[in-house]
Amino acid sequence: MIKGCFLVVVFFVILTGVLYYIYEKHGEEIDEFAKERYESFYEKNVRPFFGKFTDDYADSVKEFLEEKFEALEKEDLKISEGKFDELKKMLSEYSKRKIIDSVDFRRLKKLFGN
């Protein structure tokens, strides 16, 4: 049992070192790829999304998301892959309903940690 635990710890230490090495050598390419992905997502899914809404919160949500995507571009804000997928899901849900209310706006703020 101790030998197995020791192997697991050694594996995680080596894995962490390898990931750190890869990020140090190729961090700029990784960041550029993520930035391109966020920009394409915003242009294809977020920007056209706001033309469909007429309620009061649509403008607030639009300004909020534009601010967050600008922060992502400037690398002032990081978002995990899980949160990014959750954001896609939320926007898809809102576009089906074509209504954004205060609860939805709070969910978006909570997603970004505000």
C-alpha positions as MATLAB code, in Angstrom:
seq = 'MIKGCFLVVVFFVILTGVLYYIYEKHGEEIDEFAKERYESFYEKNVRPFFGKFTDDYADSVKEFLEEKFEALEKEDLKISEGKFDELKKMLSEYSKRKIIDSVDFRRLKKLFGN';
ca = [
       0.000    0.000    0.000;
       2.765    2.458    0.869;
       4.601    1.561   -2.321;
       1.462    2.280   -4.379;
       0.914    5.636   -2.665;
       4.549    6.531   -3.216;
       4.233    5.731   -6.937;
       1.132    7.896   -7.229;
       2.900   10.831   -5.560;
       5.946   10.396   -7.802;
       3.680   10.222  -10.865;
       1.926   13.498   -9.953;
       5.230   15.246   -9.276;
       6.603   14.155  -12.644;
       3.349   15.064  -14.410;
       3.379   18.515  -12.828;
       6.979   19.028  -13.900;
       6.245   17.967  -17.466;
       3.217   20.265  -17.710;
       5.236   23.158  -16.284;
       8.052   22.510  -18.774;
       5.613   22.395  -21.705;
       3.950   25.631  -20.615;
       7.289   27.374  -20.157;
       8.450   26.352  -23.644;
       5.152   26.757  -25.496;
       3.131   29.088  -23.256;
       2.792   31.823  -25.860;
       1.377   29.410  -28.443;
      -1.043   28.000  -25.872;
      -2.183   31.488  -24.858;
      -2.554   32.540  -28.500;
      -4.643   29.439  -29.257;
      -6.914   30.154  -26.276;
      -7.251   33.804  -27.265;
      -8.237   32.879  -30.835;
     -10.760   30.384  -29.519;
     -12.371   32.942  -27.200;
     -12.480   35.577  -29.947;
     -14.092   33.242  -32.467;
     -16.626   32.094  -29.863;
     -17.500   35.695  -29.050;
     -17.887   36.757  -32.684;
     -19.920   33.700  -33.716;
     -22.066   33.095  -30.640;
     -22.185   36.050  -28.295;
     -22.396   39.132  -30.507;
     -25.334   37.924  -32.700;
     -27.043   36.598  -29.593;
     -27.904   40.081  -28.308;
     -29.867   41.185  -31.370;
     -32.664   38.799  -30.404;
     -33.489   40.348  -27.039;
     -35.637   43.325  -26.165;
     -35.696   43.244  -22.348;
     -33.871   45.575  -19.960;
     -31.176   43.113  -18.913;
     -29.940   42.399  -22.444;
     -27.941   45.640  -22.566;
     -26.460   45.038  -19.117;
     -25.496   41.488  -20.008;
     -23.998   42.642  -23.315;
     -21.834   45.255  -21.601;
     -20.826   42.789  -18.894;
     -19.794   40.093  -21.375;
     -17.962   42.553  -23.629;
     -15.998   43.740  -20.592;
     -15.145   40.158  -19.620;
     -14.090   39.177  -23.145;
     -11.888   42.272  -23.356;
     -10.264   41.215  -20.065;
      -9.728   37.735  -21.509;
      -8.020   39.245  -24.550;
      -5.752   41.367  -22.358;
      -5.064   38.297  -20.201;
      -6.321   40.133  -17.107;
      -8.838   37.344  -16.619;
      -8.513   33.581  -16.960;
     -11.454   31.236  -17.394;
     -11.308   27.476  -17.128;
     -12.505   25.108  -19.824;
     -15.373   23.992  -17.566;
     -16.567   27.549  -17.030;
     -16.205   28.248  -20.744;
     -18.445   25.255  -21.521;
     -20.922   26.406  -18.873;
     -20.983   29.866  -20.478;
     -21.773   28.293  -23.867;
     -24.591   26.298  -22.280;
     -26.036   29.349  -20.533;
     -25.998   31.466  -23.693;
     -27.618   28.680  -25.660;
     -30.335   28.392  -23.030;
     -30.951   32.150  -23.024;
     -31.176   32.306  -26.805;
     -33.858   29.613  -26.813;
     -35.956   31.548  -24.303;
     -35.105   34.972  -25.797;
     -35.419   36.502  -22.322;
     -32.740   37.510  -19.855;
     -33.852   38.393  -16.339;
     -32.068   39.381  -13.133;
     -31.539   35.755  -12.105;
     -29.786   34.999  -15.398;
     -27.611   38.084  -15.030;
     -26.622   37.016  -11.500;
     -25.730   33.534  -12.807;
     -23.437   35.088  -15.419;
     -21.796   37.308  -12.801;
     -21.303   34.313  -10.503;
     -19.705   32.350  -13.341;
     -17.039   35.039  -13.691;
     -16.636   35.437   -9.936;
     -18.379   38.811   -9.576;
];
